[in-house]
Amino acid sequence: MAGLVIDADGTEDQAIAALLHDAAEDQGGEATLAEIRAKFGAEVAGIVAECSDTFETPKPAWRPRKERYIAHLAEASDGAVLVSLADKLHNARALLRDFRTVGPALWGRFSQHDPRQHLWYYRSLLAVYADRTDDAMVGELRDVIDTLDREIAAVGTM
């Protein structure tokens, strides 16, 4: 992911945030975010915070959490949008690769088992990214999601 950010002319702080983007969300919440702030500065910590959909444990229900993240992203900093876009492109590529390997069993790995919901999420994010940036990753993400959608439909998992 950091490579995607750098390739998109992201800053050093944005690349560092890309490396740490899930750290606070998945490993310690606000305490981890404070560590990131102390070690890497307010800019990195701010992007990490903006890229997190929750610090709550257990995590809230999937759909409302994703809806909040999408709404938040529309107002997020440009750095957070870039890091989020790189993350989602990386994740979408992994989903497509894994779907090709595992097939419909892939969805059992996630708390949300319905592939239509994942497609809704990615398409909703895509709309925000397209409004916020003209980076080439937007088109790449669109292509990956369209391909994933077609391949899911072809095996009849929806």
Phi and psi in degrees as GROMACS dihedral restraints (atoms count N, CA, C in turn):
[ dihedral_restraints ]
;  ai    aj    ak    al  type     phi  dphi    fc
    3     4     5     6     1   -59.0    20    10
    4     5     6     7     1   -36.3    20    10
    6     7     8     9     1   -62.4    20    10
    7     8     9    10     1   -39.9    20    10
    9    10    11    12     1   -63.1    20    10
   10    11    12    13     1   -41.0    20    10
   12    13    14    15     1   -64.8    20    10
   13    14    15    16     1   -45.1    20    10
   15    16    17    18     1   -63.3    20    10
   16    17    18    19     1   -43.7    20    10
   18    19    20    21     1   -60.2    20    10
   19    20    21    22     1   -26.9    20    10
   21    22    23    24     1   -91.2    20    10
   22    23    24    25     1    18.2    20    10
   24    25    26    27     1    65.2    20    10
   25    26    27    28     1    29.5    20    10
   27    28    29    30     1   -69.5    20    10
   28    29    30    31     1   162.2    20    10
   30    31    32    33     1   -81.7    20    10
   31    32    33    34     1   169.9    20    10
   33    34    35    36     1   -60.1    20    10
   34    35    36    37     1   -43.3    20    10
   36    37    38    39     1   -62.1    20    10
   37    38    39    40     1   -39.5    20    10
   39    40    41    42     1   -65.9    20    10
   40    41    42    43     1   -38.8    20    10
   42    43    44    45     1   -65.6    20    10
   43    44    45    46     1   -41.1    20    10
   45    46    47    48     1   -64.2    20    10
   46    47    48    49     1   -43.8    20    10
   48    49    50    51     1   -60.6    20    10
   49    50    51    52     1   -36.1    20    10
   51    52    53    54     1   -61.9    20    10
   52    53    54    55     1   -39.8    20    10
   54    55    56    57     1   -65.8    20    10
   55    56    57    58     1   -32.3    20    10
   57    58    59    60     1  -105.3    20    10
   58    59    60    61     1     7.3    20    10
   60    61    62    63     1   -57.1    20    10
   61    62    63    64     1   -30.7    20    10
   63    64    65    66     1   -99.7    20    10
   64    65    66    67     1    -3.4    20    10
   66    67    68    69     1   -58.8    20    10
   67    68    69    70     1   -51.3    20    10
   69    70    71    72     1   -71.0    20    10
   70    71    72    73     1   -40.6    20    10
   72    73    74    75     1   -62.3    20    10
   73    74    75    76     1   -40.2    20    10
   75    76    77    78     1  -102.9    20    10
   76    77    78    79     1   -10.5    20    10
   78    79    80    81     1  -145.1    20    10
   79    80    81    82     1    64.0    20    10
   81    82    83    84     1   115.5    20    10
   82    83    84    85     1    -3.2    20    10
   84    85    86    87     1    57.7    20    10
   85    86    87    88     1  -132.0    20    10
   87    88    89    90     1   -60.6    20    10
   88    89    90    91     1   -35.7    20    10
   90    91    92    93     1   -63.5    20    10
   91    92    93    94     1   -43.0    20    10
   93    94    95    96     1   -66.8    20    10
   94    95    96    97     1   -39.5    20    10
   96    97    98    99     1   -61.5    20    10
   97    98    99   100     1   -38.9    20    10
   99   100   101   102     1   -64.2    20    10
  100   101   102   103     1   -39.2    20    10
  102   103   104   105     1   -62.6    20    10
  103   104   105   106     1   -44.1    20    10
  105   106   107   108     1   -60.6    20    10
  106   107   108   109     1   -43.2    20    10
  108   109   110   111     1   -61.5    20    10
  109   110   111   112     1   -43.4    20    10
  111   112   113   114     1   -66.5    20    10
  112   113   114   115     1   -38.1    20    10
  114   115   116   117     1   -87.3    20    10
  115   116   117   118     1   -32.8    20    10
  117   118   119   120     1  -123.4    20    10
  118   119   120   121     1    -8.0    20    10
  120   121   122   123     1   101.6    20    10
  121   122   123   124     1   167.9    20    10
  123   124   125   126     1   -67.0    20    10
  124   125   126   127     1   -35.9    20    10
  126   127   128   129     1   -62.7    20    10
  127   128   129   130     1   -48.3    20    10
  129   130   131   132     1   -62.7    20    10
  130   131   132   133     1   -47.6    20    10
  132   133   134   135     1   -61.3    20    10
  133   134   135   136     1   -38.5    20    10
  135   136   137   138     1   -63.2    20    10
  136   137   138   139     1   -42.8    20    10
  138   139   140   141     1   -66.1    20    10
  139   140   141   142     1   -43.3    20    10
  141   142   143   144     1   -58.8    20    10
  142   143   144   145     1   -44.6    20    10
  144   145   146   147     1   -61.9    20    10
  145   146   147   148     1   -43.1    20    10
  147   148   149   150     1   -67.4    20    10
  148   149   150   151     1   -25.9    20    10
  150   151   152   153     1   -87.5    20    10
  151   152   153   154     1    -2.4    20    10
  153   154   155   156     1   -93.5    20    10
  154   155   156   157     1   135.5    20    10
  156   157   158   159     1   -90.2    20    10
  157   158   159   160     1   -15.5    20    10
  159   160   161   162     1  -170.7    20    10
  160   161   162   163     1   153.3    20    10
  162   163   164   165     1  -110.3    20    10
  163   164   165   166     1     2.5    20    10
  165   166   167   168     1   -73.7    20    10
  166   167   168   169     1   144.5    20    10
  168   169   170   171     1  -132.3    20    10
  169   170   171   172     1   124.2    20    10
  171   172   173   174     1   -69.9    20    10
  172   173   174   175     1   161.3    20    10
  174   175   176   177     1   -66.8    20    10
  175   176   177   178     1   145.0    20    10
  177   178   179   180     1   -63.3    20    10
  178   179   180   181     1   171.7    20    10
  180   181   182   183     1   -53.8    20    10
  181   182   183   184     1   146.2    20    10
  183   184   185   186     1   -58.5    20    10
  184   185   186   187     1   -57.3    20    10
  186   187   188   189     1   -61.5    20    10
  187   188   189   190     1   -50.7    20    10
  189   190   191   192     1   -62.0    20    10
  190   191   192   193     1   -34.9    20    10
  192   193   194   195     1   -64.2    20    10
  193   194   195   196     1   -43.3    20    10
  195   196   197   198     1   -68.6    20    10
  196   197   198   199     1   -38.9    20    10
  198   199   200   201     1   -60.8    20    10
  199   200   201   202     1   -42.5    20    10
  201   202   203   204     1   -63.3    20    10
  202   203   204   205     1   -41.7    20    10
  204   205   206   207     1   -63.4    20    10
  205   206   207   208     1   -44.3    20    10
  207   208   209   210     1   -60.4    20    10
  208   209   210   211     1   -46.4    20    10
  210   211   212   213     1   -63.0    20    10
  211   212   213   214     1   -41.5    20    10
  213   214   215   216     1   -64.1    20    10
  214   215   216   217     1   -40.3    20    10
  216   217   218   219     1   -61.7    20    10
  217   218   219   220     1   -30.9    20    10
  219   220   221   222     1   -61.7    20    10
  220   221   222   223     1   -24.7    20    10
  222   223   224   225     1  -110.4    20    10
  223   224   225   226     1     1.4    20    10
  225   226   227   228     1   -71.0    20    10
  226   227   228   229     1   164.1    20    10
  228   229   230   231     1   -64.9    20    10
  229   230   231   232     1   158.6    20    10
  231   232   233   234     1   -59.8    20    10
  232   233   234   235     1   -37.8    20    10
  234   235   236   237     1   -63.0    20    10
  235   236   237   238     1   -41.8    20    10
  237   238   239   240     1   -66.8    20    10
  238   239   240   241     1   -37.7    20    10
  240   241   242   243     1   -63.1    20    10
  241   242   243   244     1   -43.5    20    10
  243   244   245   246     1   -62.9    20    10
  244   245   246   247     1   -46.7    20    10
  246   247   248   249     1   -65.2    20    10
  247   248   249   250     1   -42.8    20    10
  249   250   251   252     1   -61.9    20    10
  250   251   252   253     1   -44.0    20    10
  252   253   254   255     1   -60.6    20    10
  253   254   255   256     1   -44.9    20    10
  255   256   257   258     1   -61.9    20    10
  256   257   258   259     1   -41.9    20    10
  258   259   260   261     1   -61.6    20    10
  259   260   261   262     1   -47.6    20    10
  261   262   263   264     1   -69.9    20    10
  262   263   264   265     1   -33.8    20    10
  264   265   266   267     1   -64.4    20    10
  265   266   267   268     1   -45.5    20    10
  267   268   269   270     1   -59.2    20    10
  268   269   270   271     1   -46.4    20    10
  270   271   272   273     1   -64.7    20    10
  271   272   273   274     1   -41.5    20    10
  273   274   275   276     1   -65.4    20    10
  274   275   276   277     1   -40.3    20    10
  276   277   278   279     1   -60.3    20    10
  277   278   279   280     1   -42.8    20    10
  279   280   281   282     1   -65.0    20    10
  280   281   282   283     1   -41.0    20    10
  282   283   284   285     1   -59.4    20    10
  283   284   285   286     1   -46.6    20    10
  285   286   287   288     1   -62.9    20    10
  286   287   288   289     1   -46.3    20    10
  288   289   290   291     1   -60.2    20    10
  289   290   291   292     1   -46.8    20    10
  291   292   293   294     1   -68.8    20    10
  292   293   294   295     1   -36.2    20    10
  294   295   296   297     1   -62.8    20    10
  295   296   297   298     1   -39.3    20    10
  297   298   299   300     1   -66.1    20    10
  298   299   300   301     1   -28.4    20    10
  300   301   302   303     1   -87.6    20    10
  301   302   303   304     1   -46.5    20    10
  303   304   305   306     1   -99.2    20    10
  304   305   306   307     1   -28.5    20    10
  306   307   308   309     1    78.6    20    10
  307   308   309   310     1  -156.7    20    10
  309   310   311   312     1   -58.4    20    10
  310   311   312   313     1   -21.4    20    10
  312   313   314   315     1   -61.3    20    10
  313   314   315   316     1   -18.1    20    10
  315   316   317   318     1   -52.4    20    10
  316   317   318   319     1   -41.9    20    10
  318   319   320   321     1   -66.9    20    10
  319   320   321   322     1   -18.7    20    10
  321   322   323   324     1   -68.0    20    10
  322   323   324   325     1   -14.9    20    10
  324   325   326   327     1   -74.9    20    10
  325   326   327   328     1   -16.1    20    10
  327   328   329   330     1  -111.2    20    10
  328   329   330   331     1   157.4    20    10
  330   331   332   333     1   -66.9    20    10
  331   332   333   334     1   -28.9    20    10
  333   334   335   336     1  -100.2    20    10
  334   335   336   337     1   110.4    20    10
  336   337   338   339     1   -89.6    20    10
  337   338   339   340     1    -7.3    20    10
  339   340   341   342     1   -92.1    20    10
  340   341   342   343     1   113.4    20    10
  342   343   344   345     1   -61.0    20    10
  343   344   345   346     1   -26.9    20    10
  345   346   347   348     1   -62.9    20    10
  346   347   348   349     1   -35.6    20    10
  348   349   350   351     1   -68.0    20    10
  349   350   351   352     1   -39.6    20    10
  351   352   353   354     1   -63.4    20    10
  352   353   354   355     1   -42.0    20    10
  354   355   356   357     1   -64.4    20    10
  355   356   357   358     1   -41.7    20    10
  357   358   359   360     1   -56.3    20    10
  358   359   360   361     1   -47.0    20    10
  360   361   362   363     1   -60.5    20    10
  361   362   363   364     1   -50.3    20    10
  363   364   365   366     1   -65.2    20    10
  364   365   366   367     1   -38.6    20    10
  366   367   368   369     1   -68.8    20    10
  367   368   369   370     1   -35.7    20    10
  369   370   371   372     1   -65.9    20    10
  370   371   372   373     1   -43.4    20    10
  372   373   374   375     1   -61.6    20    10
  373   374   375   376     1   -42.6    20    10
  375   376   377   378     1   -56.7    20    10
  376   377   378   379     1   -41.2    20    10
  378   379   380   381     1   -61.9    20    10
  379   380   381   382     1   -40.9    20    10
  381   382   383   384     1   -66.9    20    10
  382   383   384   385     1   -47.6    20    10
  384   385   386   387     1   -58.4    20    10
  385   386   387   388     1   -42.9    20    10
  387   388   389   390     1   -62.6    20    10
  388   389   390   391     1   -32.4    20    10
  390   391   392   393     1   -75.6    20    10
  391   392   393   394     1   -27.2    20    10
  393   394   395   396     1   -98.2    20    10
  394   395   396   397     1   -24.6    20    10
  396   397   398   399     1  -150.1    20    10
  397   398   399   400     1   154.2    20    10
  399   400   401   402     1  -107.1    20    10
  400   401   402   403     1    18.1    20    10
  402   403   404   405     1   -59.7    20    10
  403   404   405   406     1   145.1    20    10
  405   406   407   408     1   -59.7    20    10
  406   407   408   409     1   -22.7    20    10
  408   409   410   411     1   -61.6    20    10
  409   410   411   412     1   -26.2    20    10
  411   412   413   414     1   -61.3    20    10
  412   413   414   415     1   -48.9    20    10
  414   415   416   417     1   -64.4    20    10
  415   416   417   418     1   -38.9    20    10
  417   418   419   420     1   -63.3    20    10
  418   419   420   421     1   -43.4    20    10
  420   421   422   423     1   -63.0    20    10
  421   422   423   424     1   -42.9    20    10
  423   424   425   426     1   -58.0    20    10
  424   425   426   427     1   -45.1    20    10
  426   427   428   429     1   -62.6    20    10
  427   428   429   430     1   -43.1    20    10
  429   430   431   432     1   -65.3    20    10
  430   431   432   433     1   -44.4    20    10
  432   433   434   435     1   -66.0    20    10
  433   434   435   436     1   -41.3    20    10
  435   436   437   438     1   -61.3    20    10
  436   437   438   439     1   -42.1    20    10
  438   439   440   441     1   -65.4    20    10
  439   440   441   442     1   -44.7    20    10
  441   442   443   444     1   -60.5    20    10
  442   443   444   445     1   -44.0    20    10
  444   445   446   447     1   -57.9    20    10
  445   446   447   448     1   -47.7    20    10
  447   448   449   450     1   -62.8    20    10
  448   449   450   451     1   -42.1    20    10
  450   451   452   453     1   -70.7    20    10
  451   452   453   454     1   -35.0    20    10
  453   454   455   456     1   -63.8    20    10
  454   455   456   457     1   -47.0    20    10
  456   457   458   459     1   -61.9    20    10
  457   458   459   460     1   -35.9    20    10
  459   460   461   462     1   -65.9    20    10
  460   461   462   463     1   -28.5    20    10
  462   463   464   465     1   -99.2    20    10
  463   464   465   466     1     0.4    20    10
  465   466   467   468     1    70.8    20    10
  466   467   468   469     1    34.6    20    10
  468   469   470   471     1   -87.0    20    10
  469   470   471   472     1    -1.4    20    10
